[in-house]
Amino acid sequence: MKGESAVIYTDGASRGNPGNSAWAYIIMHNGIIETENSGYHTYATNNQAEYYAVINALSDAEQQGFGNILLYSDSQLIIRQLRGEYKVRDRCLRELYMKAVAIVKKFDSVSFENVPRSHTHISIADRMCNETLDRMQKKGTTSAEEEHVSREEFTLRPVGRVKSSYATPADAPRQGRLSDQVSEIHIFPEYRDALYTVEKCNQLVVLCWFDRAERTLLRATPPGQTTERGVFSIRSPARPNPIALELVDLIQVKGTVLTVRGLDAIDNTPVLDIKPFIDLDRVQQTKKA
């Protein structure tokens, strides 16, 4: 089967939009159904559920060794985004889009086509979604099955973006604390109130999402070393979840723009959270004194 072609039909559904949701897909090979699968997600929009269906279907097809994919969905938005015809403006969908694109790159070719909901196999996938939602509703709490799905589909929402002179990872220093370069963090307007009194902080811990980092790498050799190590034991930006923890000096706060020193994130990097830095050693020494 390795390198052969498959046809995939996907569908997603949300009760509440957002609300309890389900995804389903059918993988066909030489006109015969190879796989039918569906899953549950506790809280998602219709569009997110459609992306979950695409991501899970492509992941399954890749594991089965298919090389060429023709994927059908009744979601015109998702299909046109994956074709590159529509920009992904919704921040909640952006992460799912990037995940889908990363899987697409593993195939020899992938084509996306939009079909009506009345299509036979789309109707089957839609029925699978509703059966999954009905089943989970009867169970009340979802326990192990829901937990298994949720860990594959965790979504974070950025609170801002980095504005930096570092255009590419190659431009950035190995550690931001080694540089005097000044950067800006532009917080989205809806989070303005979260910045209240932040100017009283001298240093901040900034959590960034290195969205352009490699996410499939599990081992790497640190700079200046010759021995390979697991990414959980080094500070490489390449890791399954590229979350960066940055300690920066706060220079200025102007509206929703923070000017900081010591940030090594490249331009337009998403910011997930900001916390004040507390030197616990210093606090404990003060208490002892």
Salt bridges, closest charged atoms under 4 A:
GLU4 OE1 - HIS29 NE2 2.71
ASP11 OD2 - ARG117 NH1 3.65
ASP74 OD2 - ARG117 NH2 2.93
GLU85 OE1 - ARG80 NE 3.80
GLU85 OE2 - ARG83 NH1 3.42
GLU95 OE2 - ARG215 NH1 3.01
GLU113 OE1 - ARG83 NH2 3.05
ASP126 OD1 - ARG117 NH1 2.97
GLU131 OE2 - ARG127 NE 3.41
ASP134 OD1 - ARG15 NH2 2.88
GLU145 OE1 - LYS139 NZ 3.84
GLU153 OE1 - HIS41 ND1 2.75
GLU184 OE1 - HIS186 NE2 2.74
GLU190 OE2 - ARG91 NH2 2.75
ASP211 OD1 - ARG212 NE 3.30
GLU228 OE1 - ARG219 NH1 3.87
ASP249 OD1 - ARG177 NH1 3.53
ASP273 OD2 - LYS275 NZ 3.68
ASP279 OD2 - ARG282 NH2 3.61
